[in-house]
Each structure stands twice: as structure tokens, then as C-alpha cells.
Amino acid sequence: MLADFRVNARVHREYSPVKLNTATLYGVSQTFYNNDYKYYKDFAMRLSLIGLMVAGLTACSGEAPTSTSTTTESQVSTTSVTQQYNVLFGGTDVGDMTITQNGPVIDINYGFSNNGRGASSEETLLLSEAGIPISWSIEGKTTFGNAVNETYELKDGVASWKAAAGAGEEDVTGDAIYIAQNPSPYALYLYTKTVLDAGGAPYPALPAGQVTVSEKRRLTLGSGENQVEATLYALGGINLNPSYVILDDKQQFVAVVSPRFALLREGLESEDKRLRELAATLNTERYEDIAKNVTHQYDKPVRVNNVRIFDPTTLALTEASSVVIEGRKITAIEPVQSSPDANEVFIEGEGGTLVAGLYDMHGHVGDDRAILNVLAGVTGIRDMGNEDEVLSALIDKIDNGILIGPKITKSGFIEGVSDYSAATGELAPTKEDALALIRDYAEKGYWQIKIYNSMNGDWVPDMTKEAHRLGLRVAGHVPAFYRADQMIEGGYDELTHINQIMLGWVLKPEEDTRTLFRITGMKRFVDLDLNSEAVKHTLDLMVENNIAHDPTMVIHEYAMTGRNGITNKAVANYIDHMPVSEQRSAKSAMLNVADDAEDQAYLTAYQKILDTLSLMHKRGILLVPGTDMGGAFYLHRELALFEKIGMTPAEALKRGSYDMAEYLGHTERGSVSVGKEADFFLVHGDPTADLAALKSMAMVVTQGKFYFPSEVYPEFGIKPFTALPEVIVTH
């Protein structure tokens, strides 16, 4: 049966001269390759170099001197030790990593190919006697093609580094480990082992912060000659969430795992599902603990006092008032009170603004994104592709108050079978399989289906007919070698991503959008005539057929305008509150920009995207705000970009809240009014004048629960944006 035809085909790899290897950590791909010693292919030549480098280890690393002041070649192991790792993404084998160690020198080849995109890297490290990198070089390309050339060196007590985010230097008088911006997953093992070797206490990191390690599980992996006794650790202090790293009983590297990703030592591939499920369990435990500590529910009426309410029907703020909530409902809107009534919870709004909860209409949600969206006032997400068992379990835990998360609307992901198939959702080898999947999604209560790049476009009319018969909407990408016009005529209700439409106006029929070309090909928008007959015909079809569009402007802005060393505009107004790794990532380009001409081409093409969307908006085409970047703060930016295509801040707020509740049929949500669900957030300032006020989120109310973001953000290493509101409980 097709439902059992999971994503299990080996994904095509685009091999470079460097051996390819792996999948992305946490769905975000940053990979690279290093050739620091590429001119030393002969081992004897390299050994001489190693001897010279090892001679200076004591001075470089700050380690206590050994009995001899220098190290000769005879003291360096001439045994080359190689270990192979396989990478699986969502259960699909997408690459591998090879680690070769000669004494203190480690070479890493790493790469993967997934969803028509891939990265490759070479990496070389020189370790001190304590096993800490004192020289590190990484060279290659990221998933979206951005060139990586990262270096780090510790010499004479001075640490210096150069990465996509920029260069830095610091005097190192004590212990510290450099946190590379674009390393392979092997780096997570290095950080973990460094902390363990030092006794387990938080370990200082460069450029900033601390690395922490905590033991989570003892494990027996594999069987027979491949059986390994191991320990899983949570590595913290680097990203918003911990990484899960597994070491064997000799403290050698075994694996890195997450709910969707696993990098496994060769021979342990059979443990993939078990370890990913364990990672999901550990995440759940973490988020369950957070939920228990920060979720506030009250058994008496709650009054949010001295607030103005955004009215989506007038696009204006009301006079100051107080809003009374009982259970999950808004029961009254009354004048401002000078003091609490008896037997109520009184929350002082200090003249702030209440806005109905926002929607990210293009999410791929997990435990972490669920909570971070709620904290940013995004209380609704339309999930655009996920494994059903993962998504259903998440929804169940949110509904039962075990986890913090938004109201989730499910889209059933259906992909065709090709060398470029995405490693998510369900594959349909035949049209009959696709139709069976649609029926399966309908039975499971999905709102729509989403069609992806490798689908046979000739099947679309029959697929949309079956979906509509069952009450499902149809959205998606434009399958490779087809055009948006054909999908509209085939029965689509909504088109996803603006590039999917515009590429049809500039590509040749044989050009393949299953590859990275669907991104790099956007440079051709520079010469696109928006008054052409092709453009007019597509827009006419969209108007005539009432086709909505999910443009995901923010991911296009991030990709096309981001440059190395410059903070991306998409995150500029909040990134200084984020952990240092997030700040560095914000200064790393997504795409490779070869020269000034290509730089200008991408900038001009992005402006052409905005011009196209402005034209769509004027034509009355419904544009829905989605990010494809995790929502939360990115959704705030998506709404700000709606201003650039002709909306006022108030119109953008209405589009992100009231309009999307109406679009999804959530009639009980979308405005702050009597009888509606209490689903809103409180911010300081007036977001109808400036959407930047959205980041000053003081309180979020949803599903009968109250959250104060400033109370929760430190759990993720985020510096709060505002003080906690005053809460008074009377009797």
C-alpha cells in the first residue's frame, strides 16, 4: 500500500571532486570542506609538517610542558585511522562523513544531497595535547551554494578566526574552545568531549558564551561485533536548543541525533529510528518541563486592564479598556479600572495593545518551533509538510496541555518519485498511489494536500478532483517542467512560493526546478517584463479562479539580499537578543555571490519579486503570510514586508490575524471581541503605526493559558525584550 511506501529510496547525490556525505542538522544545512593540507597529499610530506606543528603545541595550547621541549616525527603516530559515518534524514540515507586521523591531525570529508540540494566539505583540525582544536580550517559550500572559507588558530595565547560572519581575535589566558560557525557534525563531538575531559563543568567558548554537557541516557547500540556501550549527552550553550551527541564507553564518537536527523557510525544504521525517537522523547521532556514551569492557568476571571484593542474591521485601535476572560472565552470588554475587583486575576497592560493571534501559513512545526511561535504571538500555524505520526502526536500533546504550541492546521505532503525527491511526507510512485494518499489524508482530518516538485503534473487534475470531492483544498509547488498556469487550470486552490510562479515566465521548458536552480535561476528575473503577456495571463488566471498565493517573502529576502559579514535585514531588529551562534548565522549568506555583477543581479531580482507581489495585491489576489523559516520572529518580518507591496501596518496585522482565521475557517478566532476565544497577545506601543512593536511581546493568551515571554526566553538563551507585567490575584 502506498501509505507504507515511506521515504526510503536513497536520495540522488551530486558528487563533487570531494567525497560527498551528509544531511542537515535540524533541517538547516550548513556544510563545507577544508583543504588546509591539500598540497600535502603525500603522507611523508604531511608527517614532516605535523612534526613542526606539534613542536609548538605547548606554547599554543597553554598545556603544561612535557619532559621534552620538542616532538620528533618518531613521536607522532604514523597509523592513519579512518572512521565512516552514514547520514539519514527522516529515515532516508542522504550522505556520509569520513574522518581520518593521523596523530593530532584530523581530516573530515562531509556532504549530502537532499531535496535537490546538497553541500560538500573538507575540514582539517590540529588538536592540542588536551584534544582541543588549535588550528581549524573549513572550506566548501553550504546547501544553497554559499562558499565557506573558515579558519581558526590559537598561537602565542591569541585566538583568531575568520568566518562568514566576520573576523575576530581574542587573548586567551585560560581555557576556551572555538565554536565554529560552519562545521560538520563532528564538531559537536569535539565540544562534548572537551567538557567531559575537563570534568563536566560549563566550559568557556569563543567567540562568547559557555558550552554545557549533561548526561541523558546510557545505551546499548547494535549487536554482535557492532555492539557498542554508549552514553547520550545533551550539548548546550551553542544554539537555541541542545544537540544530542553519543559517545561510546571509550569516549569515541558514535552519533549525533535529532528527531529527523541521524549521523551514525557505520554499522549502526539499524539504530536510526530508535535514536531519532529517543531524541524526540528528550526534546519532549525538555519542553514538557518548560511548559509545567511557565504555563499559567487561573480558576477565576482574568482582567487585562488598561489596553487598547486592535479592531480589524476599522483597522484602528479602540479607546483604553479592560478585557475579561473566563476559561477560554472573552466574556466582557469594560472601561479601564483603577483597582482589581474581588476574586479576579488583574493583569496591568500599561496602555499596551491587544492583537488577535497571528498565523504562519507556511510552517514545518516541531516541539521547539511550536513554543517559540507562541512566545512571538504566532498562535496558529499551517503545517506545510510533516510526517503524520510526528505531527499528530505534537497536536495531541498541545491539545492536552503537555506542550506549549499553536493551533495547527495540517497539510498532507505528497511528493513524486525521482532522484530529487524530498525526504519528508509521502511518496507517490503512481497516480493511483497519489489518489490513495489523498483519501488517507482526508480520513485523518487534514485541511488540504500539498503537491511537491517531483510530482507528475499530468496527474494533477485527477488529484485535485479527488481532493475537492473529499473537501480538501489543494496547494503546492509547481512540479518540475510545468508552469503555474497548468496547475491553476488543473485545479490548484493556492500556489506556494513566489519563485514557483515567476520561474515559469523565465525558464526554458527543459530546465529542472527540482535542483538548486529553482533558487539560483531567480537571477533571470532581472530582465522580466511585468507587462508581458505571459505575466498578464497568469495573473488573469489567478484572479478568475480565485487562486490564493503564499509568497514566503522573508525567505526570499534572506536568501537574495543576505551577504557574508552583514547582519541580514530579515533579523536586524531583534538579533542582538539572540544567542551568539544565532547572531553569527545572521551574518552568513545563504547563497553564494560570486562577484559584484551577481550581487546586483540578486538584489534587482528581489526587487522584481516585490514589484510582482505589489501587482498581485493591486489585482486583489489573496496573499497569505508564511515564512518557511520557522515562523516566530520571521513571521513578524513577513508582515513587515507586506508593507513593501502596498499594505499599511494595520492592513498587514489584519492579514496575519483576522484574514487568516477567516481563510482557515477558524471563526472563533481572529479578533479580540466578546464571545470569541481568548487568543491574543499584548505588546507595548502601537503596531498599527510600526510593526517593530511586535517584538515587545509582554503576554500571550491562547487555549485558556497565559504565557509571559520574558519568563521563558532565558530557557533558550534569548535576552528578554520587555519587563514582566504586573499580575495581582485577589480573593
Secondary structure, DSSP 8 states (H G I E B T S, - for coil): -GGG--S-S-------SS------BTTB-------TTTT--SHHHHHHHHHHHHHTHHHHH-----SSSS--GGGS---EEEEEEEEEETTEEEEEEEEEEETTEEEEEEEEEETTEEEEEEEEEEE-TTS-EEEEEEEEE-TTB-EEEEEEEEETTEEEEEETTEEEEEE-SS--EE--SS--THHHHHHHHHHHHTTSS-EEEESSSEEEEEEEEEEEES-GGG-EEEEEEEEESSSSS-EEEEEETT--EEEEE-SSEEEEETT-GGGHHHHHHHHHHHHHHHHHHHHHHH-B--SS-EEEEEEEEEETTTTEE--SEEEEEETTEEEEEE---SS--TTSEEEEEEEEEEEE-EEEEEE---HHHHHHHHHTTEEEEEE-S--HHHHHHHHHHHHTTSS---EEEEEEEEEE-STT--SSSEEESSHHHHHHHHHHHHHTT-SEEEE-TTS-GGGHHHHHHHHHHTT-EEEE---TT--HHHHHHTT-SEEE-HHHHHGGGTS-TT--TTSTHHHHGGGGGGG--TTSHHHHHHHHHHHHTT-EEE--HHHHHHHHH--TTS--TTTTTTGGGS-HHHHHHTTS-SB---SHHHHHHHHHHHHHHHHHHHHHHHTT--B----SS-STHHHHHHHHHHHTTT--HHHHHHIIIIIHHHHHT-TT-SS--TTSB--EEEESS-TTT-GGGGG-EEEEEETTEEE-HHHHGGGGT---SS----EEE--
